[in-house]
Amino acid sequence: ELPRWAVIALGGGLGTLLMLALLLLARDLLGLALWPVHRAASRVLLRGRGLNAALGLATALLGVWGAAQAIRLPEVQRVEIAVAGLPAAFDGYRIVQLSDLHASPLNREPWIRGVVERSNALHADLIVVTGDFQDGTVAARAVDVRPLRDLRAPDGVLGVPGNHEYYTSYPAWMAALRALGTPSTPS
């Protein structure tokens, strides 16, 4: 278990490095394409220290922005779906779908609680959690997923395991999620 600040720093740093590598590759390909046509412009592009500094600064800022986006509560996306032949009783039926919560050192209990509060405020008829509740063992993540027990909808809360539940003791995770009152598919 890495501390939260380390996960944020490593994620932002990795994002920065990947973006920088892609931008440098694009710069090099453009510089090589210009070589037969305009050698002076190609040299400036390939050897320009100002451009390299600008690319480095831009990717560092994008890495910080990306890390900030990773730790904020997700925005609600509303989607209206028209279903031909749907019984009138289901007109206006509201479903909240949560997916890939990944309770982890990055998304700890306060973050999960925020997602639960935001979800409950939507007053959905049904809440469905479609996999990847966590990243870790039950012992490491039990406190972080505990706010899920507070999800409320008149027609219930259903959970479907994702691949991350299989990574670390699927039977233990299914028991833990059932204990929280989040029914899930049978083990």
Phi, psi and chi 1 to 4 in degrees:
 res  aa     phi    psi   chi1   chi2   chi3   chi4
   1 GLU       -  118.0  -71.8  -82.1  -42.0      -
   2 LEU   -89.7  149.6  -67.9  173.2      -      -
   3 PRO   -63.7  154.2   -9.9   16.8      -      -
   4 ARG   -55.1  -44.6 -173.8  170.3 -165.0  -98.4
   5 TRP   -60.5  -34.9   65.4  -93.6      -      -
   6 ALA   -70.5  -39.0      -      -      -      -
   7 VAL   -64.1  -42.1  173.3      -      -      -
   8 ILE   -64.0  -47.0  -66.2  168.4      -      -
   9 ALA   -63.8  -44.0      -      -      -      -
  10 LEU   -66.4  -41.6  -71.9  170.8      -      -
  11 GLY   -63.8  -45.6      -      -      -      -
  12 GLY   -63.8  -40.0      -      -      -      -
  13 GLY   -66.1  -42.4      -      -      -      -
  14 LEU   -64.4  -43.2  179.3   60.6      -      -
  15 GLY   -60.6  -42.3      -      -      -      -
  16 THR   -60.5  -47.9  -62.9      -      -      -
  17 LEU   -63.2  -41.6  -72.6  174.9      -      -
  18 LEU   -65.0  -44.2  -70.9  173.8      -      -
  19 MET   -64.1  -41.5  -73.9 -176.0  -73.1      -
  20 LEU   -62.7  -43.5 -177.5   59.4      -      -
  21 ALA   -60.3  -43.0      -      -      -      -
  22 LEU   -66.5  -41.6  -70.0  172.8      -      -
  23 LEU   -67.3  -39.0  -73.0  175.1      -      -
  24 LEU   -66.7  -38.3  -70.5  175.0      -      -
  25 LEU   -62.6  -44.7  177.4   62.8      -      -
  26 ALA   -62.6  -42.3      -      -      -      -
  27 ARG   -60.7  -45.8  179.6 -151.3   59.1 -172.8
  28 ASP   -64.5  -42.8  -70.2   -9.6      -      -
  29 LEU   -64.1  -41.5  -68.8  173.8      -      -
  30 LEU   -65.2  -42.6 -177.8   59.3      -      -
  31 GLY   -61.7  -40.8      -      -      -      -
  32 LEU   -68.7  -36.8  -70.2  172.8      -      -
  33 ALA   -66.8  -33.3      -      -      -      -
  34 LEU   -76.1  -23.1  -80.0  174.9      -      -
  35 TRP   -51.5  -50.2 -177.6 -102.0      -      -
  36 PRO   -68.8  -23.6  -11.8   20.3      -      -
  37 VAL   -94.1  -44.9 -178.6      -      -      -
  38 HIS  -147.2   89.0 -161.1  -71.0      -      -
  39 ARG   -62.8  -35.9  -69.9 -177.6 -172.0 -136.5
  40 ALA   -64.7  -45.0      -      -      -      -
  41 ALA   -65.0  -38.1      -      -      -      -
  42 SER   -62.8  -43.2  176.4      -      -      -
  43 ARG   -62.2  -43.5  -80.0 -170.6 -162.6  101.3
  44 VAL   -61.1  -43.8  167.8      -      -      -
  45 LEU   -65.1  -45.1 -168.1   61.3      -      -
  46 LEU   -78.8  -28.7  -68.0  171.9      -      -
  47 ARG  -112.8   -0.2  -63.4 -177.3 -173.7  162.3
  48 GLY   -68.2  115.2      -      -      -      -
  49 ARG   -68.6  -34.3  -70.0 -175.4 -177.1 -170.1
  50 GLY   -62.8  -42.4      -      -      -      -
  51 LEU   -65.4  -43.1  176.4   60.3      -      -
  52 ASN   -60.5  -42.7  -70.3  -18.2      -      -
  53 ALA   -64.8  -40.9      -      -      -      -
  54 ALA   -64.6  -42.2      -      -      -      -
  55 LEU   -63.7  -41.4  -69.9  175.1      -      -
  56 GLY   -63.0  -45.7      -      -      -      -
  57 LEU   -65.0  -44.2  178.9   61.2      -      -
  58 ALA   -61.6  -43.7      -      -      -      -
  59 THR   -71.3  -33.1   55.5      -      -      -
  60 ALA   -64.4  -43.2      -      -      -      -
  61 LEU   -64.6  -40.9  -68.4  172.3      -      -
  62 LEU   -65.3  -35.8  -74.8  171.4      -      -
  63 GLY   -64.5  -42.5      -      -      -      -
  64 VAL   -65.0  -43.9  169.0      -      -      -
  65 TRP   -61.7  -43.5  178.7   79.9      -      -
  66 GLY   -62.2  -42.1      -      -      -      -
  67 ALA   -64.3  -38.9      -      -      -      -
  68 ALA   -64.7  -38.2      -      -      -      -
  69 GLN   -66.9  -33.2  -65.7  -57.1  -57.7      -
  70 ALA   -68.4  -27.5      -      -      -      -
  71 ILE  -102.1   -3.8   61.4  174.5      -      -
  72 ARG   -85.4  158.5   71.0  178.9 -179.3   83.1
  73 LEU   -65.5  139.8  -76.6  176.5      -      -
  74 PRO   -68.5  148.8   19.2  -26.1      -      -
  75 GLU   -76.6  149.4  -65.9  -65.2  -38.8      -
  76 VAL   -77.2  129.5  172.1      -      -      -
  77 GLN  -110.0  117.9  -59.5  -65.7  -43.2      -
  78 ARG   -96.9  130.2  -64.6  177.8 -169.1  -88.5
  79 VAL  -131.4  125.8  178.0      -      -      -
  80 GLU  -101.1  129.6 -171.8  168.4  -36.4      -
  81 ILE  -118.2  125.7  -59.7  172.3      -      -
  82 ALA   -95.0  126.5      -      -      -      -
  83 VAL  -119.5  115.9  178.7      -      -      -
  84 ALA   -63.6  133.7      -      -      -      -
  85 GLY    78.8    8.2      -      -      -      -
  86 LEU   -67.5  131.9 -173.8   70.3      -      -
  87 PRO   -56.9  144.1  -23.5   32.3      -      -
  88 ALA   -56.6  -28.5      -      -      -      -
  89 ALA   -61.7  -21.7      -      -      -      -
  90 PHE   -98.4    3.3  -71.8  104.3      -      -
  91 ASP   -65.2  122.7 -172.8   31.4      -      -
  92 GLY    85.3    4.4      -      -      -      -
  93 TYR   -62.6  131.6 -166.5   82.6      -      -
  94 ARG  -112.5  128.8  -65.0  171.0  -42.1 -119.7
  95 ILE  -121.1  131.4  -59.9  171.5      -      -
  96 VAL  -101.1  125.7  166.7      -      -      -
  97 GLN  -111.3  124.2  179.9 -155.4    5.2      -
  98 LEU  -111.7  136.3  -58.0  172.6      -      -
  99 SER  -143.9  147.0 -173.5      -      -      -
 100 ASP    56.5   50.8  -63.0  -77.3      -      -
 101 LEU   -67.8  -35.5  -65.1  173.4      -      -
 102 HIS    47.2   58.6  -67.9  -80.5      -      -
 103 ALA   -53.7  127.4      -      -      -      -
 104 SER  -164.1 -177.0   65.0      -      -      -
 105 PRO   -59.7  -22.9  -27.0   35.6      -      -
 106 LEU   -83.6  -45.5 -175.2   61.4      -      -
 107 ASN  -108.2   82.3  -62.0  -27.3      -      -
 108 ARG   -86.8 -174.1  -54.1 -132.9   50.1  162.2
 109 GLU   -51.6  -45.3 -173.5  -88.7  -16.7      -
 110 PRO   -62.7  -35.8  -23.1   33.4      -      -
 111 TRP   -67.9  -46.7 -172.3   88.2      -      -
 112 ILE   -61.0  -41.3  -60.7  -69.7      -      -
 113 ARG   -60.5  -41.3  179.8  161.1  -53.5  -70.8
 114 GLY   -61.4  -40.7      -      -      -      -
 115 VAL   -64.0  -42.4  169.5      -      -      -
 116 VAL   -63.2  -46.3  166.9      -      -      -
 117 GLU   -61.9  -42.7  -71.0  169.6   -1.8      -
 118 ARG   -64.4  -39.6 -170.7  169.0  -80.4 -175.8
 119 SER   -66.6  -46.2  -61.3      -      -      -
 120 ASN   -63.6  -32.5  -74.1  -20.0      -      -
 121 ALA   -66.8  -15.5      -      -      -      -
 122 LEU   -81.4  -11.4  -64.3  171.0      -      -
 123 HIS    51.3   51.6  -55.2  -71.2      -      -
 124 ALA   -75.0  158.6      -      -      -      -
 125 ASP   -78.7  -30.6  -61.7  -62.4      -      -
 126 LEU  -146.0  141.2  174.3   69.7      -      -
 127 ILE  -118.1  131.9  -63.2  176.1      -      -
 128 VAL  -124.4  126.5 -178.5      -      -      -
 129 VAL  -106.9  112.5 -174.4      -      -      -
 130 THR  -103.2   66.6   54.0      -      -      -
 131 GLY    87.8  163.2      -      -      -      -
 132 ASP    54.4   59.7  -66.8   -9.5      -      -
 133 PHE   -64.2  -30.1  -69.5   82.6      -      -
 134 GLN  -153.6  168.9   50.3   66.3   40.9      -
 135 ASP  -130.2   89.1  -75.1  -29.2      -      -
 136 GLY   149.9 -175.9      -      -      -      -
 137 THR   -80.7  164.5   63.7      -      -      -
 138 VAL   -59.1  -43.1  172.0      -      -      -
 139 ALA   -60.4  -39.9      -      -      -      -
 140 ALA   -78.2  -29.9      -      -      -      -
 141 ARG  -113.8    1.0  -60.1  -80.8   67.1   92.5
 142 ALA   -56.2  -44.8      -      -      -      -
 143 VAL   -66.9  -37.2  169.9      -      -      -
 144 ASP   -68.2  -34.7  -64.0  -31.2      -      -
 145 VAL   -87.6   -9.6  -61.7      -      -      -
 146 ARG   -53.7  -36.3 -165.9  173.0  -61.6  146.7
 147 PRO   -60.5  -18.3  -25.4   34.6      -      -
 148 LEU   -61.0  -22.6  -65.0  174.8      -      -
 149 ARG   -66.4  -16.5   70.1  177.6  176.4 -145.1
 150 ASP   -92.1    1.3  -63.0  -32.1      -      -
 151 LEU   -64.3  135.5  -75.1  169.0      -      -
 152 ARG  -135.4  132.1  -62.4  -74.0 -177.7  -96.8
 153 ALA  -155.1  142.4      -      -      -      -
 154 PRO   -55.7  -37.8  -21.8   28.8      -      -
 155 ASP   -94.0    6.6  -68.6  -23.0      -      -
 156 GLY   105.0 -179.1      -      -      -      -
 157 VAL  -126.4  124.3  177.5      -      -      -
 158 LEU  -115.9  142.3  -59.8  174.2      -      -
 159 GLY  -125.7  140.9      -      -      -      -
 160 VAL  -122.6  127.4  178.7      -      -      -
 161 PRO   -67.8  150.7   23.4  -31.0      -      -
 162 GLY  -111.4 -175.5      -      -      -      -
 163 ASN   -62.7  -29.6   58.9  -46.2      -      -
 164 HIS   -69.3  -25.9  -76.0 -114.1      -      -
 165 GLU   -68.8  -28.0  -80.7   68.4   57.7      -
 166 TYR   -78.4  -24.7  -72.5   91.8      -      -
 167 TYR   -66.4  -34.3  -66.4  158.6      -      -
 168 THR  -131.9   85.2   53.2      -      -      -
 169 SER    59.2   74.1 -175.1      -      -      -
 170 TYR   -51.4  -49.5  175.0   79.9      -      -
 171 PRO   -59.6  -39.3  -22.8   32.7      -      -
 172 ALA   -66.3  -39.2      -      -      -      -
 173 TRP   -69.4  -39.0  -92.4  114.3      -      -
 174 MET   -64.0  -40.5  -67.4  -55.7   92.7      -
 175 ALA   -64.6  -42.8      -      -      -      -
 176 ALA   -64.3  -41.4      -      -      -      -
 177 LEU   -69.4  -37.8  -66.8  172.0      -      -
 178 ARG   -64.1  -38.0  -79.6 -171.4 -161.0   99.1
 179 ALA   -64.5  -26.8      -      -      -      -
 180 LEU   -80.5   -6.6  -69.2  173.7      -      -
 181 GLY    87.2   18.5      -      -      -      -
 182 THR  -104.2   93.8  -54.7      -      -      -
 183 PRO   -58.1  144.3  -15.4   25.1      -      -
 184 SER  -140.7  175.4   55.0      -      -      -
 185 THR   -63.8  153.2   58.1      -      -      -
 186 PRO   -65.5  151.4   11.5  -16.5      -      -
 187 SER   -80.7      -   51.8      -      -      -
